[in-house]
Amino acid sequence: MCRNIRPLNNFDPPATRPEVQAAALQYVRKVGGASKPSQANEEAYARAVAAVAQATQELLDALVTTAPPKDREVEAAKARARSAQRYATT
């Protein structure tokens, strides 16, 4: 999985439209192989991002879980701790 795409399910508050859009953009860039498409491909990238964002939102809206919602700040702190441990200099 691309490191820049973050899990969006089961958070309180729920994922926002910009978060879904950003995940879709990262996915399309990864699959398309370019972080900035050529002018000839800009329209294709834009259509793909819109379609992936819509599918992602539909997925998030349909998912059901019995787990309690995760707190964004707590999850961010855990990620920072993992990163610090992974990249710690000795």
A tleap script that builds the chain and sets N, CA, C and O, in Angstrom:
source leaprc.protein.ff14SB
mol = sequence {
  NMET CYS ARG ASN ILE ARG PRO LEU ASN ASN
  PHE ASP PRO PRO ALA THR ARG PRO GLU VAL
  GLN ALA ALA ALA LEU GLN TYR VAL ARG LYS
  VAL GLY GLY ALA SER LYS PRO SER GLN ALA
  ASN GLU GLU ALA TYR ALA ARG ALA VAL ALA
  ALA VAL ALA GLN ALA THR GLN GLU LEU LEU
  ASP ALA LEU VAL THR THR ALA PRO PRO LYS
  ASP ARG GLU VAL GLU ALA ALA LYS ALA ARG
  ALA ARG SER ALA GLN ARG TYR ALA THR CTHR
}
set mol.1.N position { 0.854 -1.186 0.000 }
set mol.1.CA position { 0.000 0.000 0.000 }
set mol.1.C position { 0.893 1.241 0.000 }
set mol.1.O position { 1.956 1.258 0.621 }
set mol.2.N position { 0.459 2.235 -0.680 }
set mol.2.CA position { 1.180 3.493 -0.714 }
set mol.2.C position { 1.196 4.110 0.684 }
set mol.2.O position { 0.151 4.185 1.331 }
set mol.3.N position { 2.331 4.541 1.150 }
set mol.3.CA position { 2.436 5.097 2.498 }
set mol.3.C position { 1.609 6.355 2.694 }
set mol.3.O position { 1.208 6.657 3.818 }
set mol.4.N position { 1.350 7.085 1.637 }
set mol.4.CA position { 0.618 8.343 1.772 }
set mol.4.C position { -0.892 8.157 1.857 }
set mol.4.O position { -1.610 9.091 2.214 }
set mol.5.N position { -1.374 6.978 1.537 }
set mol.5.CA position { -2.812 6.728 1.627 }
set mol.5.C position { -3.096 6.200 3.027 }
set mol.5.O position { -2.586 5.152 3.423 }
set mol.6.N position { -3.903 6.928 3.759 }
set mol.6.CA position { -4.209 6.592 5.147 }
set mol.6.C position { -5.554 5.881 5.233 }
set mol.6.O position { -6.457 6.158 4.444 }
set mol.7.N position { -5.690 4.953 6.200 }
set mol.7.CA position { -7.010 4.360 6.419 }
set mol.7.C position { -8.019 5.459 6.754 }
set mol.7.O position { -7.705 6.395 7.489 }
set mol.8.N position { -9.215 5.340 6.220 }
set mol.8.CA position { -10.230 6.369 6.420 }
set mol.8.C position { -11.465 5.842 7.137 }
set mol.8.O position { -12.352 6.619 7.489 }
set mol.9.N position { -11.535 4.539 7.357 }
set mol.9.CA position { -12.725 3.947 7.945 }
set mol.9.C position { -12.701 3.980 9.474 }
set mol.9.O position { -11.648 3.844 10.097 }
set mol.10.N position { -13.861 4.160 10.052 }
set mol.10.CA position { -14.098 4.060 11.489 }
set mol.10.C position { -13.356 5.113 12.306 }
set mol.10.O position { -12.722 4.797 13.313 }
set mol.11.N position { -13.440 6.338 11.873 }
set mol.11.CA position { -12.873 7.451 12.639 }
set mol.11.C position { -13.997 8.353 13.119 }
set mol.11.O position { -15.052 8.452 12.491 }
set mol.12.N position { -13.753 8.998 14.226 }
set mol.12.CA position { -14.692 9.979 14.747 }
set mol.12.C position { -13.964 11.305 14.836 }
set mol.12.O position { -13.052 11.419 15.656 }
set mol.13.N position { -14.297 12.295 14.065 }
set mol.13.CA position { -15.369 12.364 13.071 }
set mol.13.C position { -15.007 11.579 11.808 }
set mol.13.O position { -13.835 11.287 11.569 }
set mol.14.N position { -16.016 11.240 11.004 }
set mol.14.CA position { -15.765 10.468 9.780 }
set mol.14.C position { -14.844 11.209 8.816 }
set mol.14.O position { -14.634 12.417 8.924 }
set mol.15.N position { -14.306 10.450 7.877 }
set mol.15.CA position { -13.423 11.031 6.860 }
set mol.15.C position { -14.141 12.147 6.117 }
set mol.15.O position { -15.322 12.042 5.787 }
set mol.16.N position { -13.403 13.208 5.864 }
set mol.16.CA position { -13.962 14.351 5.153 }
set mol.16.C position { -13.804 14.160 3.645 }
set mol.16.O position { -13.034 13.317 3.185 }
set mol.17.N position { -14.542 14.953 2.900 }
set mol.17.CA position { -14.440 14.899 1.441 }
set mol.17.C position { -12.999 15.178 0.966 }
set mol.17.O position { -12.517 14.476 0.077 }
set mol.18.N position { -12.293 16.187 1.534 }
set mol.18.CA position { -10.899 16.404 1.107 }
set mol.18.C position { -9.980 15.212 1.407 }
set mol.18.O position { -9.054 14.945 0.640 }
set mol.19.N position { -10.220 14.499 2.500 }
set mol.19.CA position { -9.406 13.318 2.808 }
set mol.19.C position { -9.654 12.211 1.790 }
set mol.19.O position { -8.714 11.553 1.346 }
set mol.20.N position { -10.894 12.007 1.426 }
set mol.20.CA position { -11.235 11.004 0.419 }
set mol.20.C position { -10.624 11.402 -0.926 }
set mol.20.O position { -10.078 10.556 -1.635 }
set mol.21.N position { -10.715 12.671 -1.274 }
set mol.21.CA position { -10.149 13.185 -2.530 }
set mol.21.C position { -8.630 12.994 -2.555 }
set mol.21.O position { -8.070 12.587 -3.573 }
set mol.22.N position { -7.968 13.288 -1.436 }
set mol.22.CA position { -6.511 13.142 -1.364 }
set mol.22.C position { -6.097 11.679 -1.516 }
set mol.22.O position { -5.109 11.383 -2.187 }
set mol.23.N position { -6.843 10.767 -0.902 }
set mol.23.CA position { -6.541 9.347 -1.042 }
set mol.23.C position { -6.725 8.898 -2.488 }
set mol.23.O position { -5.916 8.137 -3.017 }
set mol.24.N position { -7.791 9.373 -3.121 }
set mol.24.CA position { -8.042 9.025 -4.523 }
set mol.24.C position { -6.921 9.551 -5.419 }
set mol.24.O position { -6.462 8.852 -6.322 }
set mol.25.N position { -6.488 10.773 -5.166 }
set mol.25.CA position { -5.404 11.360 -5.957 }
set mol.25.C position { -4.119 10.550 -5.803 }
set mol.25.O position { -3.441 10.275 -6.792 }
set mol.26.N position { -3.781 10.169 -4.576 }
set mol.26.CA position { -2.572 9.371 -4.351 }
set mol.26.C position { -2.658 8.034 -5.074 }
set mol.26.O position { -1.689 7.583 -5.684 }
set mol.27.N position { -3.834 7.402 -4.999 }
set mol.27.CA position { -4.022 6.115 -5.669 }
set mol.27.C position { -3.835 6.252 -7.179 }
set mol.27.O position { -3.112 5.466 -7.793 }
set mol.28.N position { -4.481 7.242 -7.770 }
set mol.28.CA position { -4.393 7.426 -9.219 }
set mol.28.C position { -2.959 7.757 -9.629 }
set mol.28.O position { -2.472 7.261 -10.645 }
set mol.29.N position { -2.292 8.581 -8.851 }
set mol.29.CA position { -0.890 8.890 -9.160 }
set mol.29.C position { -0.028 7.635 -9.110 }
set mol.29.O position { 0.834 7.438 -9.967 }
set mol.30.N position { -0.253 6.789 -8.116 }
set mol.30.CA position { 0.534 5.568 -7.970 }
set mol.30.C position { 0.288 4.635 -9.151 }
set mol.30.O position { 1.232 4.126 -9.756 }
set mol.31.N position { -0.988 4.415 -9.475 }
set mol.31.CA position { -1.333 3.509 -10.568 }
set mol.31.C position { -0.892 4.080 -11.908 }
set mol.31.O position { -0.406 3.348 -12.771 }
set mol.32.N position { -1.060 5.384 -12.079 }
set mol.32.CA position { -0.699 6.032 -13.338 }
set mol.32.C position { 0.796 6.216 -13.527 }
set mol.32.O position { 1.262 6.430 -14.646 }
set mol.33.N position { 1.545 6.135 -12.445 }
set mol.33.CA position { 3.000 6.219 -12.542 }
set mol.33.C position { 3.552 7.621 -12.672 }
set mol.33.O position { 4.717 7.792 -13.030 }
set mol.34.N position { 2.739 8.636 -12.387 }
set mol.34.CA position { 3.225 10.007 -12.494 }
set mol.34.C position { 2.552 10.871 -11.432 }
set mol.34.O position { 1.335 10.826 -11.255 }
set mol.35.N position { 3.356 11.650 -10.736 }
set mol.35.CA position { 2.770 12.542 -9.739 }
set mol.35.C position { 2.162 13.775 -10.384 }
set mol.35.O position { 1.264 14.400 -9.820 }
set mol.36.N position { 2.651 14.124 -11.567 }
set mol.36.CA position { 2.070 15.229 -12.330 }
set mol.36.C position { 1.918 14.735 -13.760 }
set mol.36.O position { 2.910 14.561 -14.469 }
set mol.37.N position { 0.682 14.508 -14.186 }
set mol.37.CA position { 0.491 13.989 -15.542 }
set mol.37.C position { 0.797 15.047 -16.601 }
set mol.37.O position { 0.760 16.249 -16.336 }
set mol.38.N position { 1.094 14.576 -17.779 }
set mol.38.CA position { 1.306 15.493 -18.902 }
set mol.38.C position { -0.017 16.162 -19.247 }
set mol.38.O position { -1.084 15.699 -18.843 }
set mol.39.N position { 0.066 17.247 -19.991 }
set mol.39.CA position { -1.156 17.953 -20.398 }
set mol.39.C position { -2.093 17.030 -21.161 }
set mol.39.O position { -3.314 17.143 -21.051 }
set mol.40.N position { -1.526 16.129 -21.925 }
set mol.40.CA position { -2.339 15.196 -22.710 }
set mol.40.C position { -3.122 14.239 -21.812 }
set mol.40.O position { -4.172 13.734 -22.209 }
set mol.41.N position { -2.616 13.990 -20.611 }
set mol.41.CA position { -3.256 13.026 -19.721 }
set mol.41.C position { -3.989 13.659 -18.542 }
set mol.41.O position { -4.575 12.938 -17.735 }
set mol.42.N position { -3.975 14.969 -18.422 }
set mol.42.CA position { -4.609 15.637 -17.277 }
set mol.42.C position { -6.080 15.295 -17.140 }
set mol.42.O position { -6.557 15.027 -16.038 }
set mol.43.N position { -6.802 15.302 -18.253 }
set mol.43.CA position { -8.238 15.024 -18.206 }
set mol.43.C position { -8.504 13.587 -17.756 }
set mol.43.O position { -9.422 13.336 -16.976 }
set mol.44.N position { -7.701 12.653 -18.249 }
set mol.44.CA position { -7.868 11.248 -17.856 }
set mol.44.C position { -7.601 11.085 -16.358 }
set mol.44.O position { -8.323 10.363 -15.670 }
set mol.45.N position { -6.575 11.751 -15.860 }
set mol.45.CA position { -6.274 11.694 -14.421 }
set mol.45.C position { -7.422 12.294 -13.610 }
set mol.45.O position { -7.827 11.723 -12.597 }
set mol.46.N position { -7.942 13.421 -14.041 }
set mol.46.CA position { -9.031 14.082 -13.307 }
set mol.46.C position { -10.275 13.200 -13.258 }
set mol.46.O position { -10.926 13.095 -12.219 }
set mol.47.N position { -10.603 12.566 -14.387 }
set mol.47.CA position { -11.758 11.658 -14.400 }
set mol.47.C position { -11.524 10.465 -13.482 }
set mol.47.O position { -12.433 10.037 -12.770 }
set mol.48.N position { -10.318 9.934 -13.497 }
set mol.48.CA position { -9.999 8.785 -12.652 }
set mol.48.C position { -10.073 9.159 -11.174 }
set mol.48.O position { -10.605 8.394 -10.370 }
set mol.49.N position { -9.547 10.321 -10.810 }
set mol.49.CA position { -9.593 10.763 -9.414 }
set mol.49.C position { -11.041 10.911 -8.972 }
set mol.49.O position { -11.392 10.493 -7.868 }
set mol.50.N position { -11.877 11.492 -9.803 }
set mol.50.CA position { -13.287 11.667 -9.452 }
set mol.50.C position { -13.980 10.316 -9.269 }
set mol.50.O position { -14.753 10.134 -8.328 }
set mol.51.N position { -13.703 9.378 -10.162 }
set mol.51.CA position { -14.331 8.053 -10.074 }
set mol.51.C position { -13.852 7.297 -8.836 }
set mol.51.O position { -14.655 6.671 -8.145 }
set mol.52.N position { -12.559 7.350 -8.554 }
set mol.52.CA position { -12.012 6.659 -7.376 }
set mol.52.C position { -12.533 7.301 -6.099 }
set mol.52.O position { -12.859 6.597 -5.144 }
set mol.53.N position { -12.615 8.614 -6.069 }
set mol.53.CA position { -13.140 9.300 -4.881 }
set mol.53.C position { -14.589 8.905 -4.634 }
set mol.53.O position { -14.980 8.667 -3.491 }
set mol.54.N position { -15.383 8.833 -5.688 }
set mol.54.CA position { -16.779 8.443 -5.543 }
set mol.54.C position { -16.878 7.007 -5.037 }
set mol.54.O position { -17.658 6.727 -4.127 }
set mol.55.N position { -16.101 6.099 -5.612 }
set mol.55.CA position { -16.124 4.699 -5.181 }
set mol.55.C position { -15.659 4.570 -3.736 }
set mol.55.O position { -16.206 3.777 -2.970 }
set mol.56.N position { -14.650 5.350 -3.369 }
set mol.56.CA position { -14.141 5.321 -1.998 }
set mol.56.C position { -15.205 5.795 -1.018 }
set mol.56.O position { -15.398 5.180 0.031 }
set mol.57.N position { -15.892 6.876 -1.348 }
set mol.57.CA position { -16.930 7.391 -0.463 }
set mol.57.C position { -18.069 6.387 -0.331 }
set mol.57.O position { -18.595 6.181 0.763 }
set mol.58.N position { -18.452 5.762 -1.446 }
set mol.58.CA position { -19.502 4.741 -1.395 }
set mol.58.C position { -19.085 3.576 -0.509 }
set mol.58.O position { -19.893 3.055 0.260 }
set mol.59.N position { -17.830 3.169 -0.614 }
set mol.59.CA position { -17.317 2.093 0.233 }
set mol.59.C position { -17.375 2.487 1.701 }
set mol.59.O position { -17.875 1.727 2.531 }
set mol.60.N position { -16.868 3.669 2.025 }
set mol.60.CA position { -16.861 4.118 3.419 }
set mol.60.C position { -18.274 4.217 3.981 }
set mol.60.O position { -18.507 3.882 5.142 }
set mol.61.N position { -19.217 4.678 3.161 }
set mol.61.CA position { -20.605 4.798 3.601 }
set mol.61.C position { -21.249 3.433 3.844 }
set mol.61.O position { -22.151 3.314 4.672 }
set mol.62.N position { -20.794 2.408 3.131 }
set mol.62.CA position { -21.404 1.084 3.222 }
set mol.62.C position { -20.777 0.194 4.294 }
set mol.62.O position { -21.401 -0.773 4.731 }
set mol.63.N position { -19.557 0.504 4.721 }
set mol.63.CA position { -18.879 -0.356 5.694 }
set mol.63.C position { -19.576 -0.319 7.046 }
set mol.63.O position { -20.056 0.725 7.489 }
set mol.64.N position { -19.622 -1.482 7.694 }
set mol.64.CA position { -20.239 -1.623 9.009 }
set mol.64.C position { -19.196 -2.230 9.943 }
set mol.64.O position { -18.473 -3.149 9.558 }
set mol.65.N position { -19.119 -1.717 11.167 }
set mol.65.CA position { -18.188 -2.258 12.145 }
set mol.65.C position { -18.794 -2.186 13.534 }
set mol.65.O position { -19.622 -1.322 13.823 }
set mol.66.N position { -18.375 -3.097 14.379 }
set mol.66.CA position { -18.814 -3.067 15.775 }
set mol.66.C position { -17.728 -2.470 16.672 }
set mol.66.O position { -17.938 -2.256 17.866 }
set mol.67.N position { -16.573 -2.210 16.078 }
set mol.67.CA position { -15.468 -1.626 16.844 }
set mol.67.C position { -15.771 -0.163 17.152 }
set mol.67.O position { -16.420 0.521 16.361 }
set mol.68.N position { -15.307 0.308 18.289 }
set mol.68.CA position { -15.515 1.732 18.588 }
set mol.68.C position { -14.703 2.594 17.626 }
set mol.68.O position { -13.637 2.176 17.173 }
set mol.69.N position { -15.195 3.792 17.310 }
set mol.69.CA position { -14.457 4.676 16.400 }
set mol.69.C position { -13.088 5.042 16.967 }
set mol.69.O position { -12.919 5.201 18.176 }
set mol.70.N position { -12.121 5.172 16.067 }
set mol.70.CA position { -10.763 5.547 16.467 }
set mol.70.C position { -10.657 7.065 16.544 }
set mol.70.O position { -11.337 7.794 15.821 }
set mol.71.N position { -9.799 7.513 17.424 }
set mol.71.CA position { -9.534 8.935 17.585 }
set mol.71.C position { -8.360 9.316 16.689 }
set mol.71.O position { -7.310 8.675 16.745 }
set mol.72.N position { -8.519 10.329 15.882 }
set mol.72.CA position { -7.476 10.733 14.933 }
set mol.72.C position { -6.174 11.131 15.629 }
set mol.72.O position { -5.085 10.786 15.169 }
set mol.73.N position { -6.293 11.843 16.720 }
set mol.73.CA position { -5.085 12.297 17.432 }
set mol.73.C position { -4.313 11.120 18.026 }
set mol.73.O position { -3.083 11.086 17.972 }
set mol.74.N position { -5.031 10.167 18.585 }
set mol.74.CA position { -4.384 8.986 19.167 }
set mol.74.C position { -3.690 8.187 18.072 }
set mol.74.O position { -2.549 7.757 18.245 }
set mol.75.N position { -4.368 7.988 16.950 }
set mol.75.CA position { -3.776 7.241 15.838 }
set mol.75.C position { -2.561 7.975 15.268 }
set mol.75.O position { -1.576 7.335 14.900 }
set mol.76.N position { -2.614 9.287 15.191 }
set mol.76.CA position { -1.472 10.069 14.700 }
set mol.76.C position { -0.288 9.944 15.646 }
set mol.76.O position { 0.855 9.841 15.202 }
set mol.77.N position { -0.553 9.951 16.945 }
set mol.77.CA position { 0.520 9.799 17.928 }
set mol.77.C position { 1.169 8.421 17.803 }
set mol.77.O position { 2.391 8.298 17.888 }
set mol.78.N position { 0.356 7.388 17.601 }
set mol.78.CA position { 0.900 6.039 17.411 }
set mol.78.C position { 1.788 5.988 16.163 }
set mol.78.O position { 2.863 5.388 16.183 }
set mol.79.N position { 1.332 6.617 15.086 }
set mol.79.CA position { 2.104 6.628 13.845 }
set mol.79.C position { 3.432 7.362 14.029 }
set mol.79.O position { 4.462 6.927 13.514 }
set mol.80.N position { 3.405 8.474 14.762 }
set mol.80.CA position { 4.650 9.206 15.026 }
set mol.80.C position { 5.609 8.360 15.847 }
set mol.80.O position { 6.814 8.369 15.593 }
set mol.81.N position { 5.091 7.626 16.829 }
set mol.81.CA position { 5.937 6.772 17.661 }
set mol.81.C position { 6.554 5.650 16.829 }
set mol.81.O position { 7.737 5.345 16.977 }
set mol.82.N position { 5.755 5.035 15.956 }
set mol.82.CA position { 6.302 3.989 15.078 }
set mol.82.C position { 7.370 4.549 14.164 }
set mol.82.O position { 8.401 3.913 13.946 }
set mol.83.N position { 7.131 5.741 13.624 }
set mol.83.CA position { 8.094 6.370 12.736 }
set mol.83.C position { 9.391 6.690 13.465 }
set mol.83.O position { 10.481 6.463 12.940 }
set mol.84.N position { 9.268 7.217 14.675 }
set mol.84.CA position { 10.453 7.562 15.471 }
set mol.84.C position { 11.272 6.308 15.760 }
set mol.84.O position { 12.502 6.340 15.708 }
set mol.85.N position { 10.596 5.215 16.062 }
set mol.85.CA position { 11.305 3.969 16.341 }
set mol.85.C position { 11.948 3.420 15.082 }
set mol.85.O position { 13.078 2.932 15.121 }
set mol.86.N position { 11.241 3.496 13.969 }
set mol.86.CA position { 11.747 2.955 12.703 }
set mol.86.C position { 12.975 3.723 12.219 }
set mol.86.O position { 13.930 3.133 11.713 }
set mol.87.N position { 12.938 5.051 12.381 }
set mol.87.CA position { 14.020 5.869 11.835 }
set mol.87.C position { 14.972 6.402 12.908 }
set mol.87.O position { 15.717 7.352 12.666 }
set mol.88.N position { 14.944 5.799 14.071 }
set mol.88.CA position { 15.820 6.246 15.155 }
set mol.88.C position { 17.276 6.015 14.768 }
set mol.88.O position { 17.634 4.986 14.195 }
set mol.89.N position { 18.089 6.985 15.091 }
set mol.89.CA position { 19.516 6.833 14.843 }
set mol.89.C position { 20.166 6.299 16.106 }
set mol.89.O position { 19.796 6.674 17.218 }
set mol.90.N position { 21.126 5.429 15.921 }
set mol.90.CA position { 21.787 4.818 17.078 }
set mol.90.C position { 23.182 5.333 17.237 }
set mol.90.O position { 23.888 4.928 18.160 }
savepdb mol mol.pdb
quit
